[in-house]
Amino acid sequence: MTACCGFCFSQRSNAVDGRLWQLMDENSSELIDINIVLKSQVEPMRLKTLASARDRGSRRSAVVKGLKEHSSKSQNAVLAILHGAESDGTVKDISSHWISNTISCSASKGVILKLATHPDVLAIGHNKEIQVVEGRETEEAQPQTVAASSYSATPH
């Protein structure tokens, strides 16, 4: 029994976050919301080069175009796996994020394990829901409450 547990533990991928392993062990048949971080990220010097235009609009356009091109190229193989798994119901809600070169989706344990061994994947973590708590309304805290309520958590 101990040898089996040791063997199973040694087969775990370092790409998968510890909390995600726990969720996969608890819910082995359910889809789990995940974030996939790709190994390939735009080099800071490349961004600096892209942002070398004189006017603000041109800099922004160049940086956005560069980030989108980079993520498009580096995410192709992983997205192909995810879109292929969509047809059998083991993946849903695929969303690509070009700014951070990440992908979020809901995936089965089998798909997560397959992605964990993919050479383009750096890390896979649980995409958990975060509850934003607003402050209590008091006379002295009212300006802070208004400011806090104008912010919200960003998806993914």
N, C-alpha and C positions, 0 to 999 in steps of 0.2 A: 504494500500500500504506500509506504513512504517513497519508494523508488519511483512509483508512477507519478506521485505528486511532484517530486523533484524533476522528473522528466518533463512533465507538462509545464512547469514553471520555467524551465530552461528554454523551452520553445517559444516563449513570449518575445514579441518584438519590442525593441526599445523605442520604435516610432510611436507606439500606442501609449497614451497617457495612462497613469495609474488609475484614475477615477473611471476612465473609459473601460479598462479591464474589469473593474468591479461591476460596472453596469452590464457588460457583456456576460459576465458570470451569472448575474442575477436575472437577466432578461435575454436568454440565449435565442429566443424565437421572435423577438420584437425588433422593429426598426428603431435605431437610436440616432438622434440628431448629432451630427459630427461636423467638425471643421478639419479640413485637410490642408496642411501647410506644405507648399512645394519647396524643394531644395533650392531651386534656381531663383534667386532674387536679383533685382537690378542693382548693380554696383553703384555706390554713392558718387563715384567720379563720373559715371555715365549720366546720372541725373544732373550733375553739375554742368556737364557738357550740353545736355539737352536744354538746360535753363540759361544758356548764355546769350539768348536774344536780348535786344535792348528794351523792347516794350513788353509790358506785363502780359498782354493777350497772347503774343507770340511765344513767350516762355511757357505759359500755361498750356497752350496747344501742343507745343513740342514735348513737354513732360507727359501729358496725358497720352499722346500718341505713342511715345516710347514705352510707357508702362503697359498700355493695352497690347502693343505688339509683342512685348516680352511675355506677358501672361498668356496670350493666345498661343504662342509657340510652345511654351513650357507646360501648359495644361492639357494639350491635345491628347496625349496617351492616357492620362488619368480620366479625363472626361469621356473618352471612348469606352473605358471599362464601366464607368458609371452609367452612361447611356445604354450600354448593352445590358446591364443588370436591371434597368428600369422596366424592360419588357416582361421580366418574370416576377416583378413586384418586390425585389430585394433592395431597390433603391427608389427614392422619390424626392421631389422638391430640390433638384440640383440648382445651385446658384454659384456662379463664378465671380470672383472679386479681383479685379485687375490691379487695384491700388496695393493690396497686400500680397498678391499672387497666392490666393487661397481659394478653396472650394468648400462650400457647405452643402449638406444634404442630409437625408435620413437614410441609413443603410443597415443591412443585416450584419450579424456577426461575421458571416462568411465573407462578405464583401470587404468589411473592415480588415479582416485578416489578410485577404488578398492584397489590398492596398498597402498594408503595413510592410510588405516585402517588395513593393514596387521601387525601382531605383530613383524615381523622380520625387518620391514622398519623403519629406523630412520628419513630419509629425502629424499625428491624428489625435484630436482631443474632443471631449464632449462639448457640444454647443448647448450649454444650459441656459435656461431662461432666468433672467435677472429681474427682480422686482425692485423698482425704484420707489423709495420711501420718501414721502414728502414730510417736511418738518411740521411741527404743531404751530398753529396760528396763535401767536400771542402779540401783544402790542409792541414789545421790543423786538420780536423776531419777525414781524410782518414783512419788512423789506427782504429779508433772507428767504422767507417762505415763497414770496413771489418769484424771486430769482431762481430758487431751487425748482419750482414747479414749471419753469420754462425750459428745463433741460430734461432729456430722457435718455435711456440707454439705447445705444446703436445696435441693430441686429448683428449677430455673428461676432 
